[in-house]
Amino acid sequence: MPKQKTHKGMQKRFKVTATGKVKHRNSNRGHILGKKSGNRKRHLRLDGVITGTNAKKIAAALSSGA
């Protein structure tokens, strides 16, 4: 039976923490930053966290190559 490969697109976008949560970079940080407030941009610097069923699916797609 062949091994499952890691999904390379997900590998670039998500990171699984030691407790099983999934971190990701927030959207709206790429360009057109002049009209966004400093407060908004500061909060977007933090990593977003995915939990629950979606986190399990992402972790499964990432762990297959590790």
TAJODA-V356961 format. One record per residue. N is the residue number from 1. RES is the residue in three letters. D_CENTER is the distance of its C-alpha to the mean C-alpha in Angstrom with 2 decimals. Layout:
N:RES:D_CENTER ; N:RES:D_CENTER
This chain:
1:MET:29.55 ; 2:PRO:26.94 ; 3:LYS:23.69 ; 4:GLN:20.39 ; 5:LYS:18.33 ; 6:THR:14.67 ; 7:HIS:12.91 ; 8:LYS:12.60 ; 9:GLY:10.65 ; 10:MET:7.73 ; 11:GLN:8.54 ; 12:LYS:8.19 ; 13:ARG:4.77 ; 14:PHE:3.09 ; 15:LYS:5.74 ; 16:VAL:8.15 ; 17:THR:10.52 ; 18:ALA:14.25 ; 19:THR:14.67 ; 20:GLY:12.34 ; 21:LYS:9.71 ; 22:VAL:6.00 ; 23:LYS:4.33 ; 24:HIS:2.31 ; 25:ARG:5.59 ; 26:ASN:8.13 ; 27:SER:10.37 ; 28:ASN:14.09 ; 29:ARG:14.02 ; 30:GLY:15.40 ; 31:HIS:19.05 ; 32:ILE:21.75 ; 33:LEU:21.09 ; 34:GLY:24.81 ; 35:LYS:25.13 ; 36:LYS:22.26 ; 37:SER:23.51 ; 38:GLY:22.77 ; 39:ASN:21.76 ; 40:ARG:19.13 ; 41:LYS:17.78 ; 42:ARG:17.91 ; 43:HIS:15.78 ; 44:LEU:13.14 ; 45:ARG:13.03 ; 46:LEU:11.46 ; 47:ASP:7.84 ; 48:GLY:7.04 ; 49:VAL:7.29 ; 50:ILE:7.57 ; 51:THR:10.91 ; 52:GLY:13.70 ; 53:THR:14.24 ; 54:ASN:10.99 ; 55:ALA:9.39 ; 56:LYS:12.47 ; 57:LYS:12.22 ; 58:ILE:8.84 ; 59:ALA:10.27 ; 60:ALA:13.47 ; 61:ALA:12.42 ; 62:LEU:11.03 ; 63:SER:13.98 ; 64:SER:16.63 ; 65:GLY:16.96 ; 66:ALA:16.84
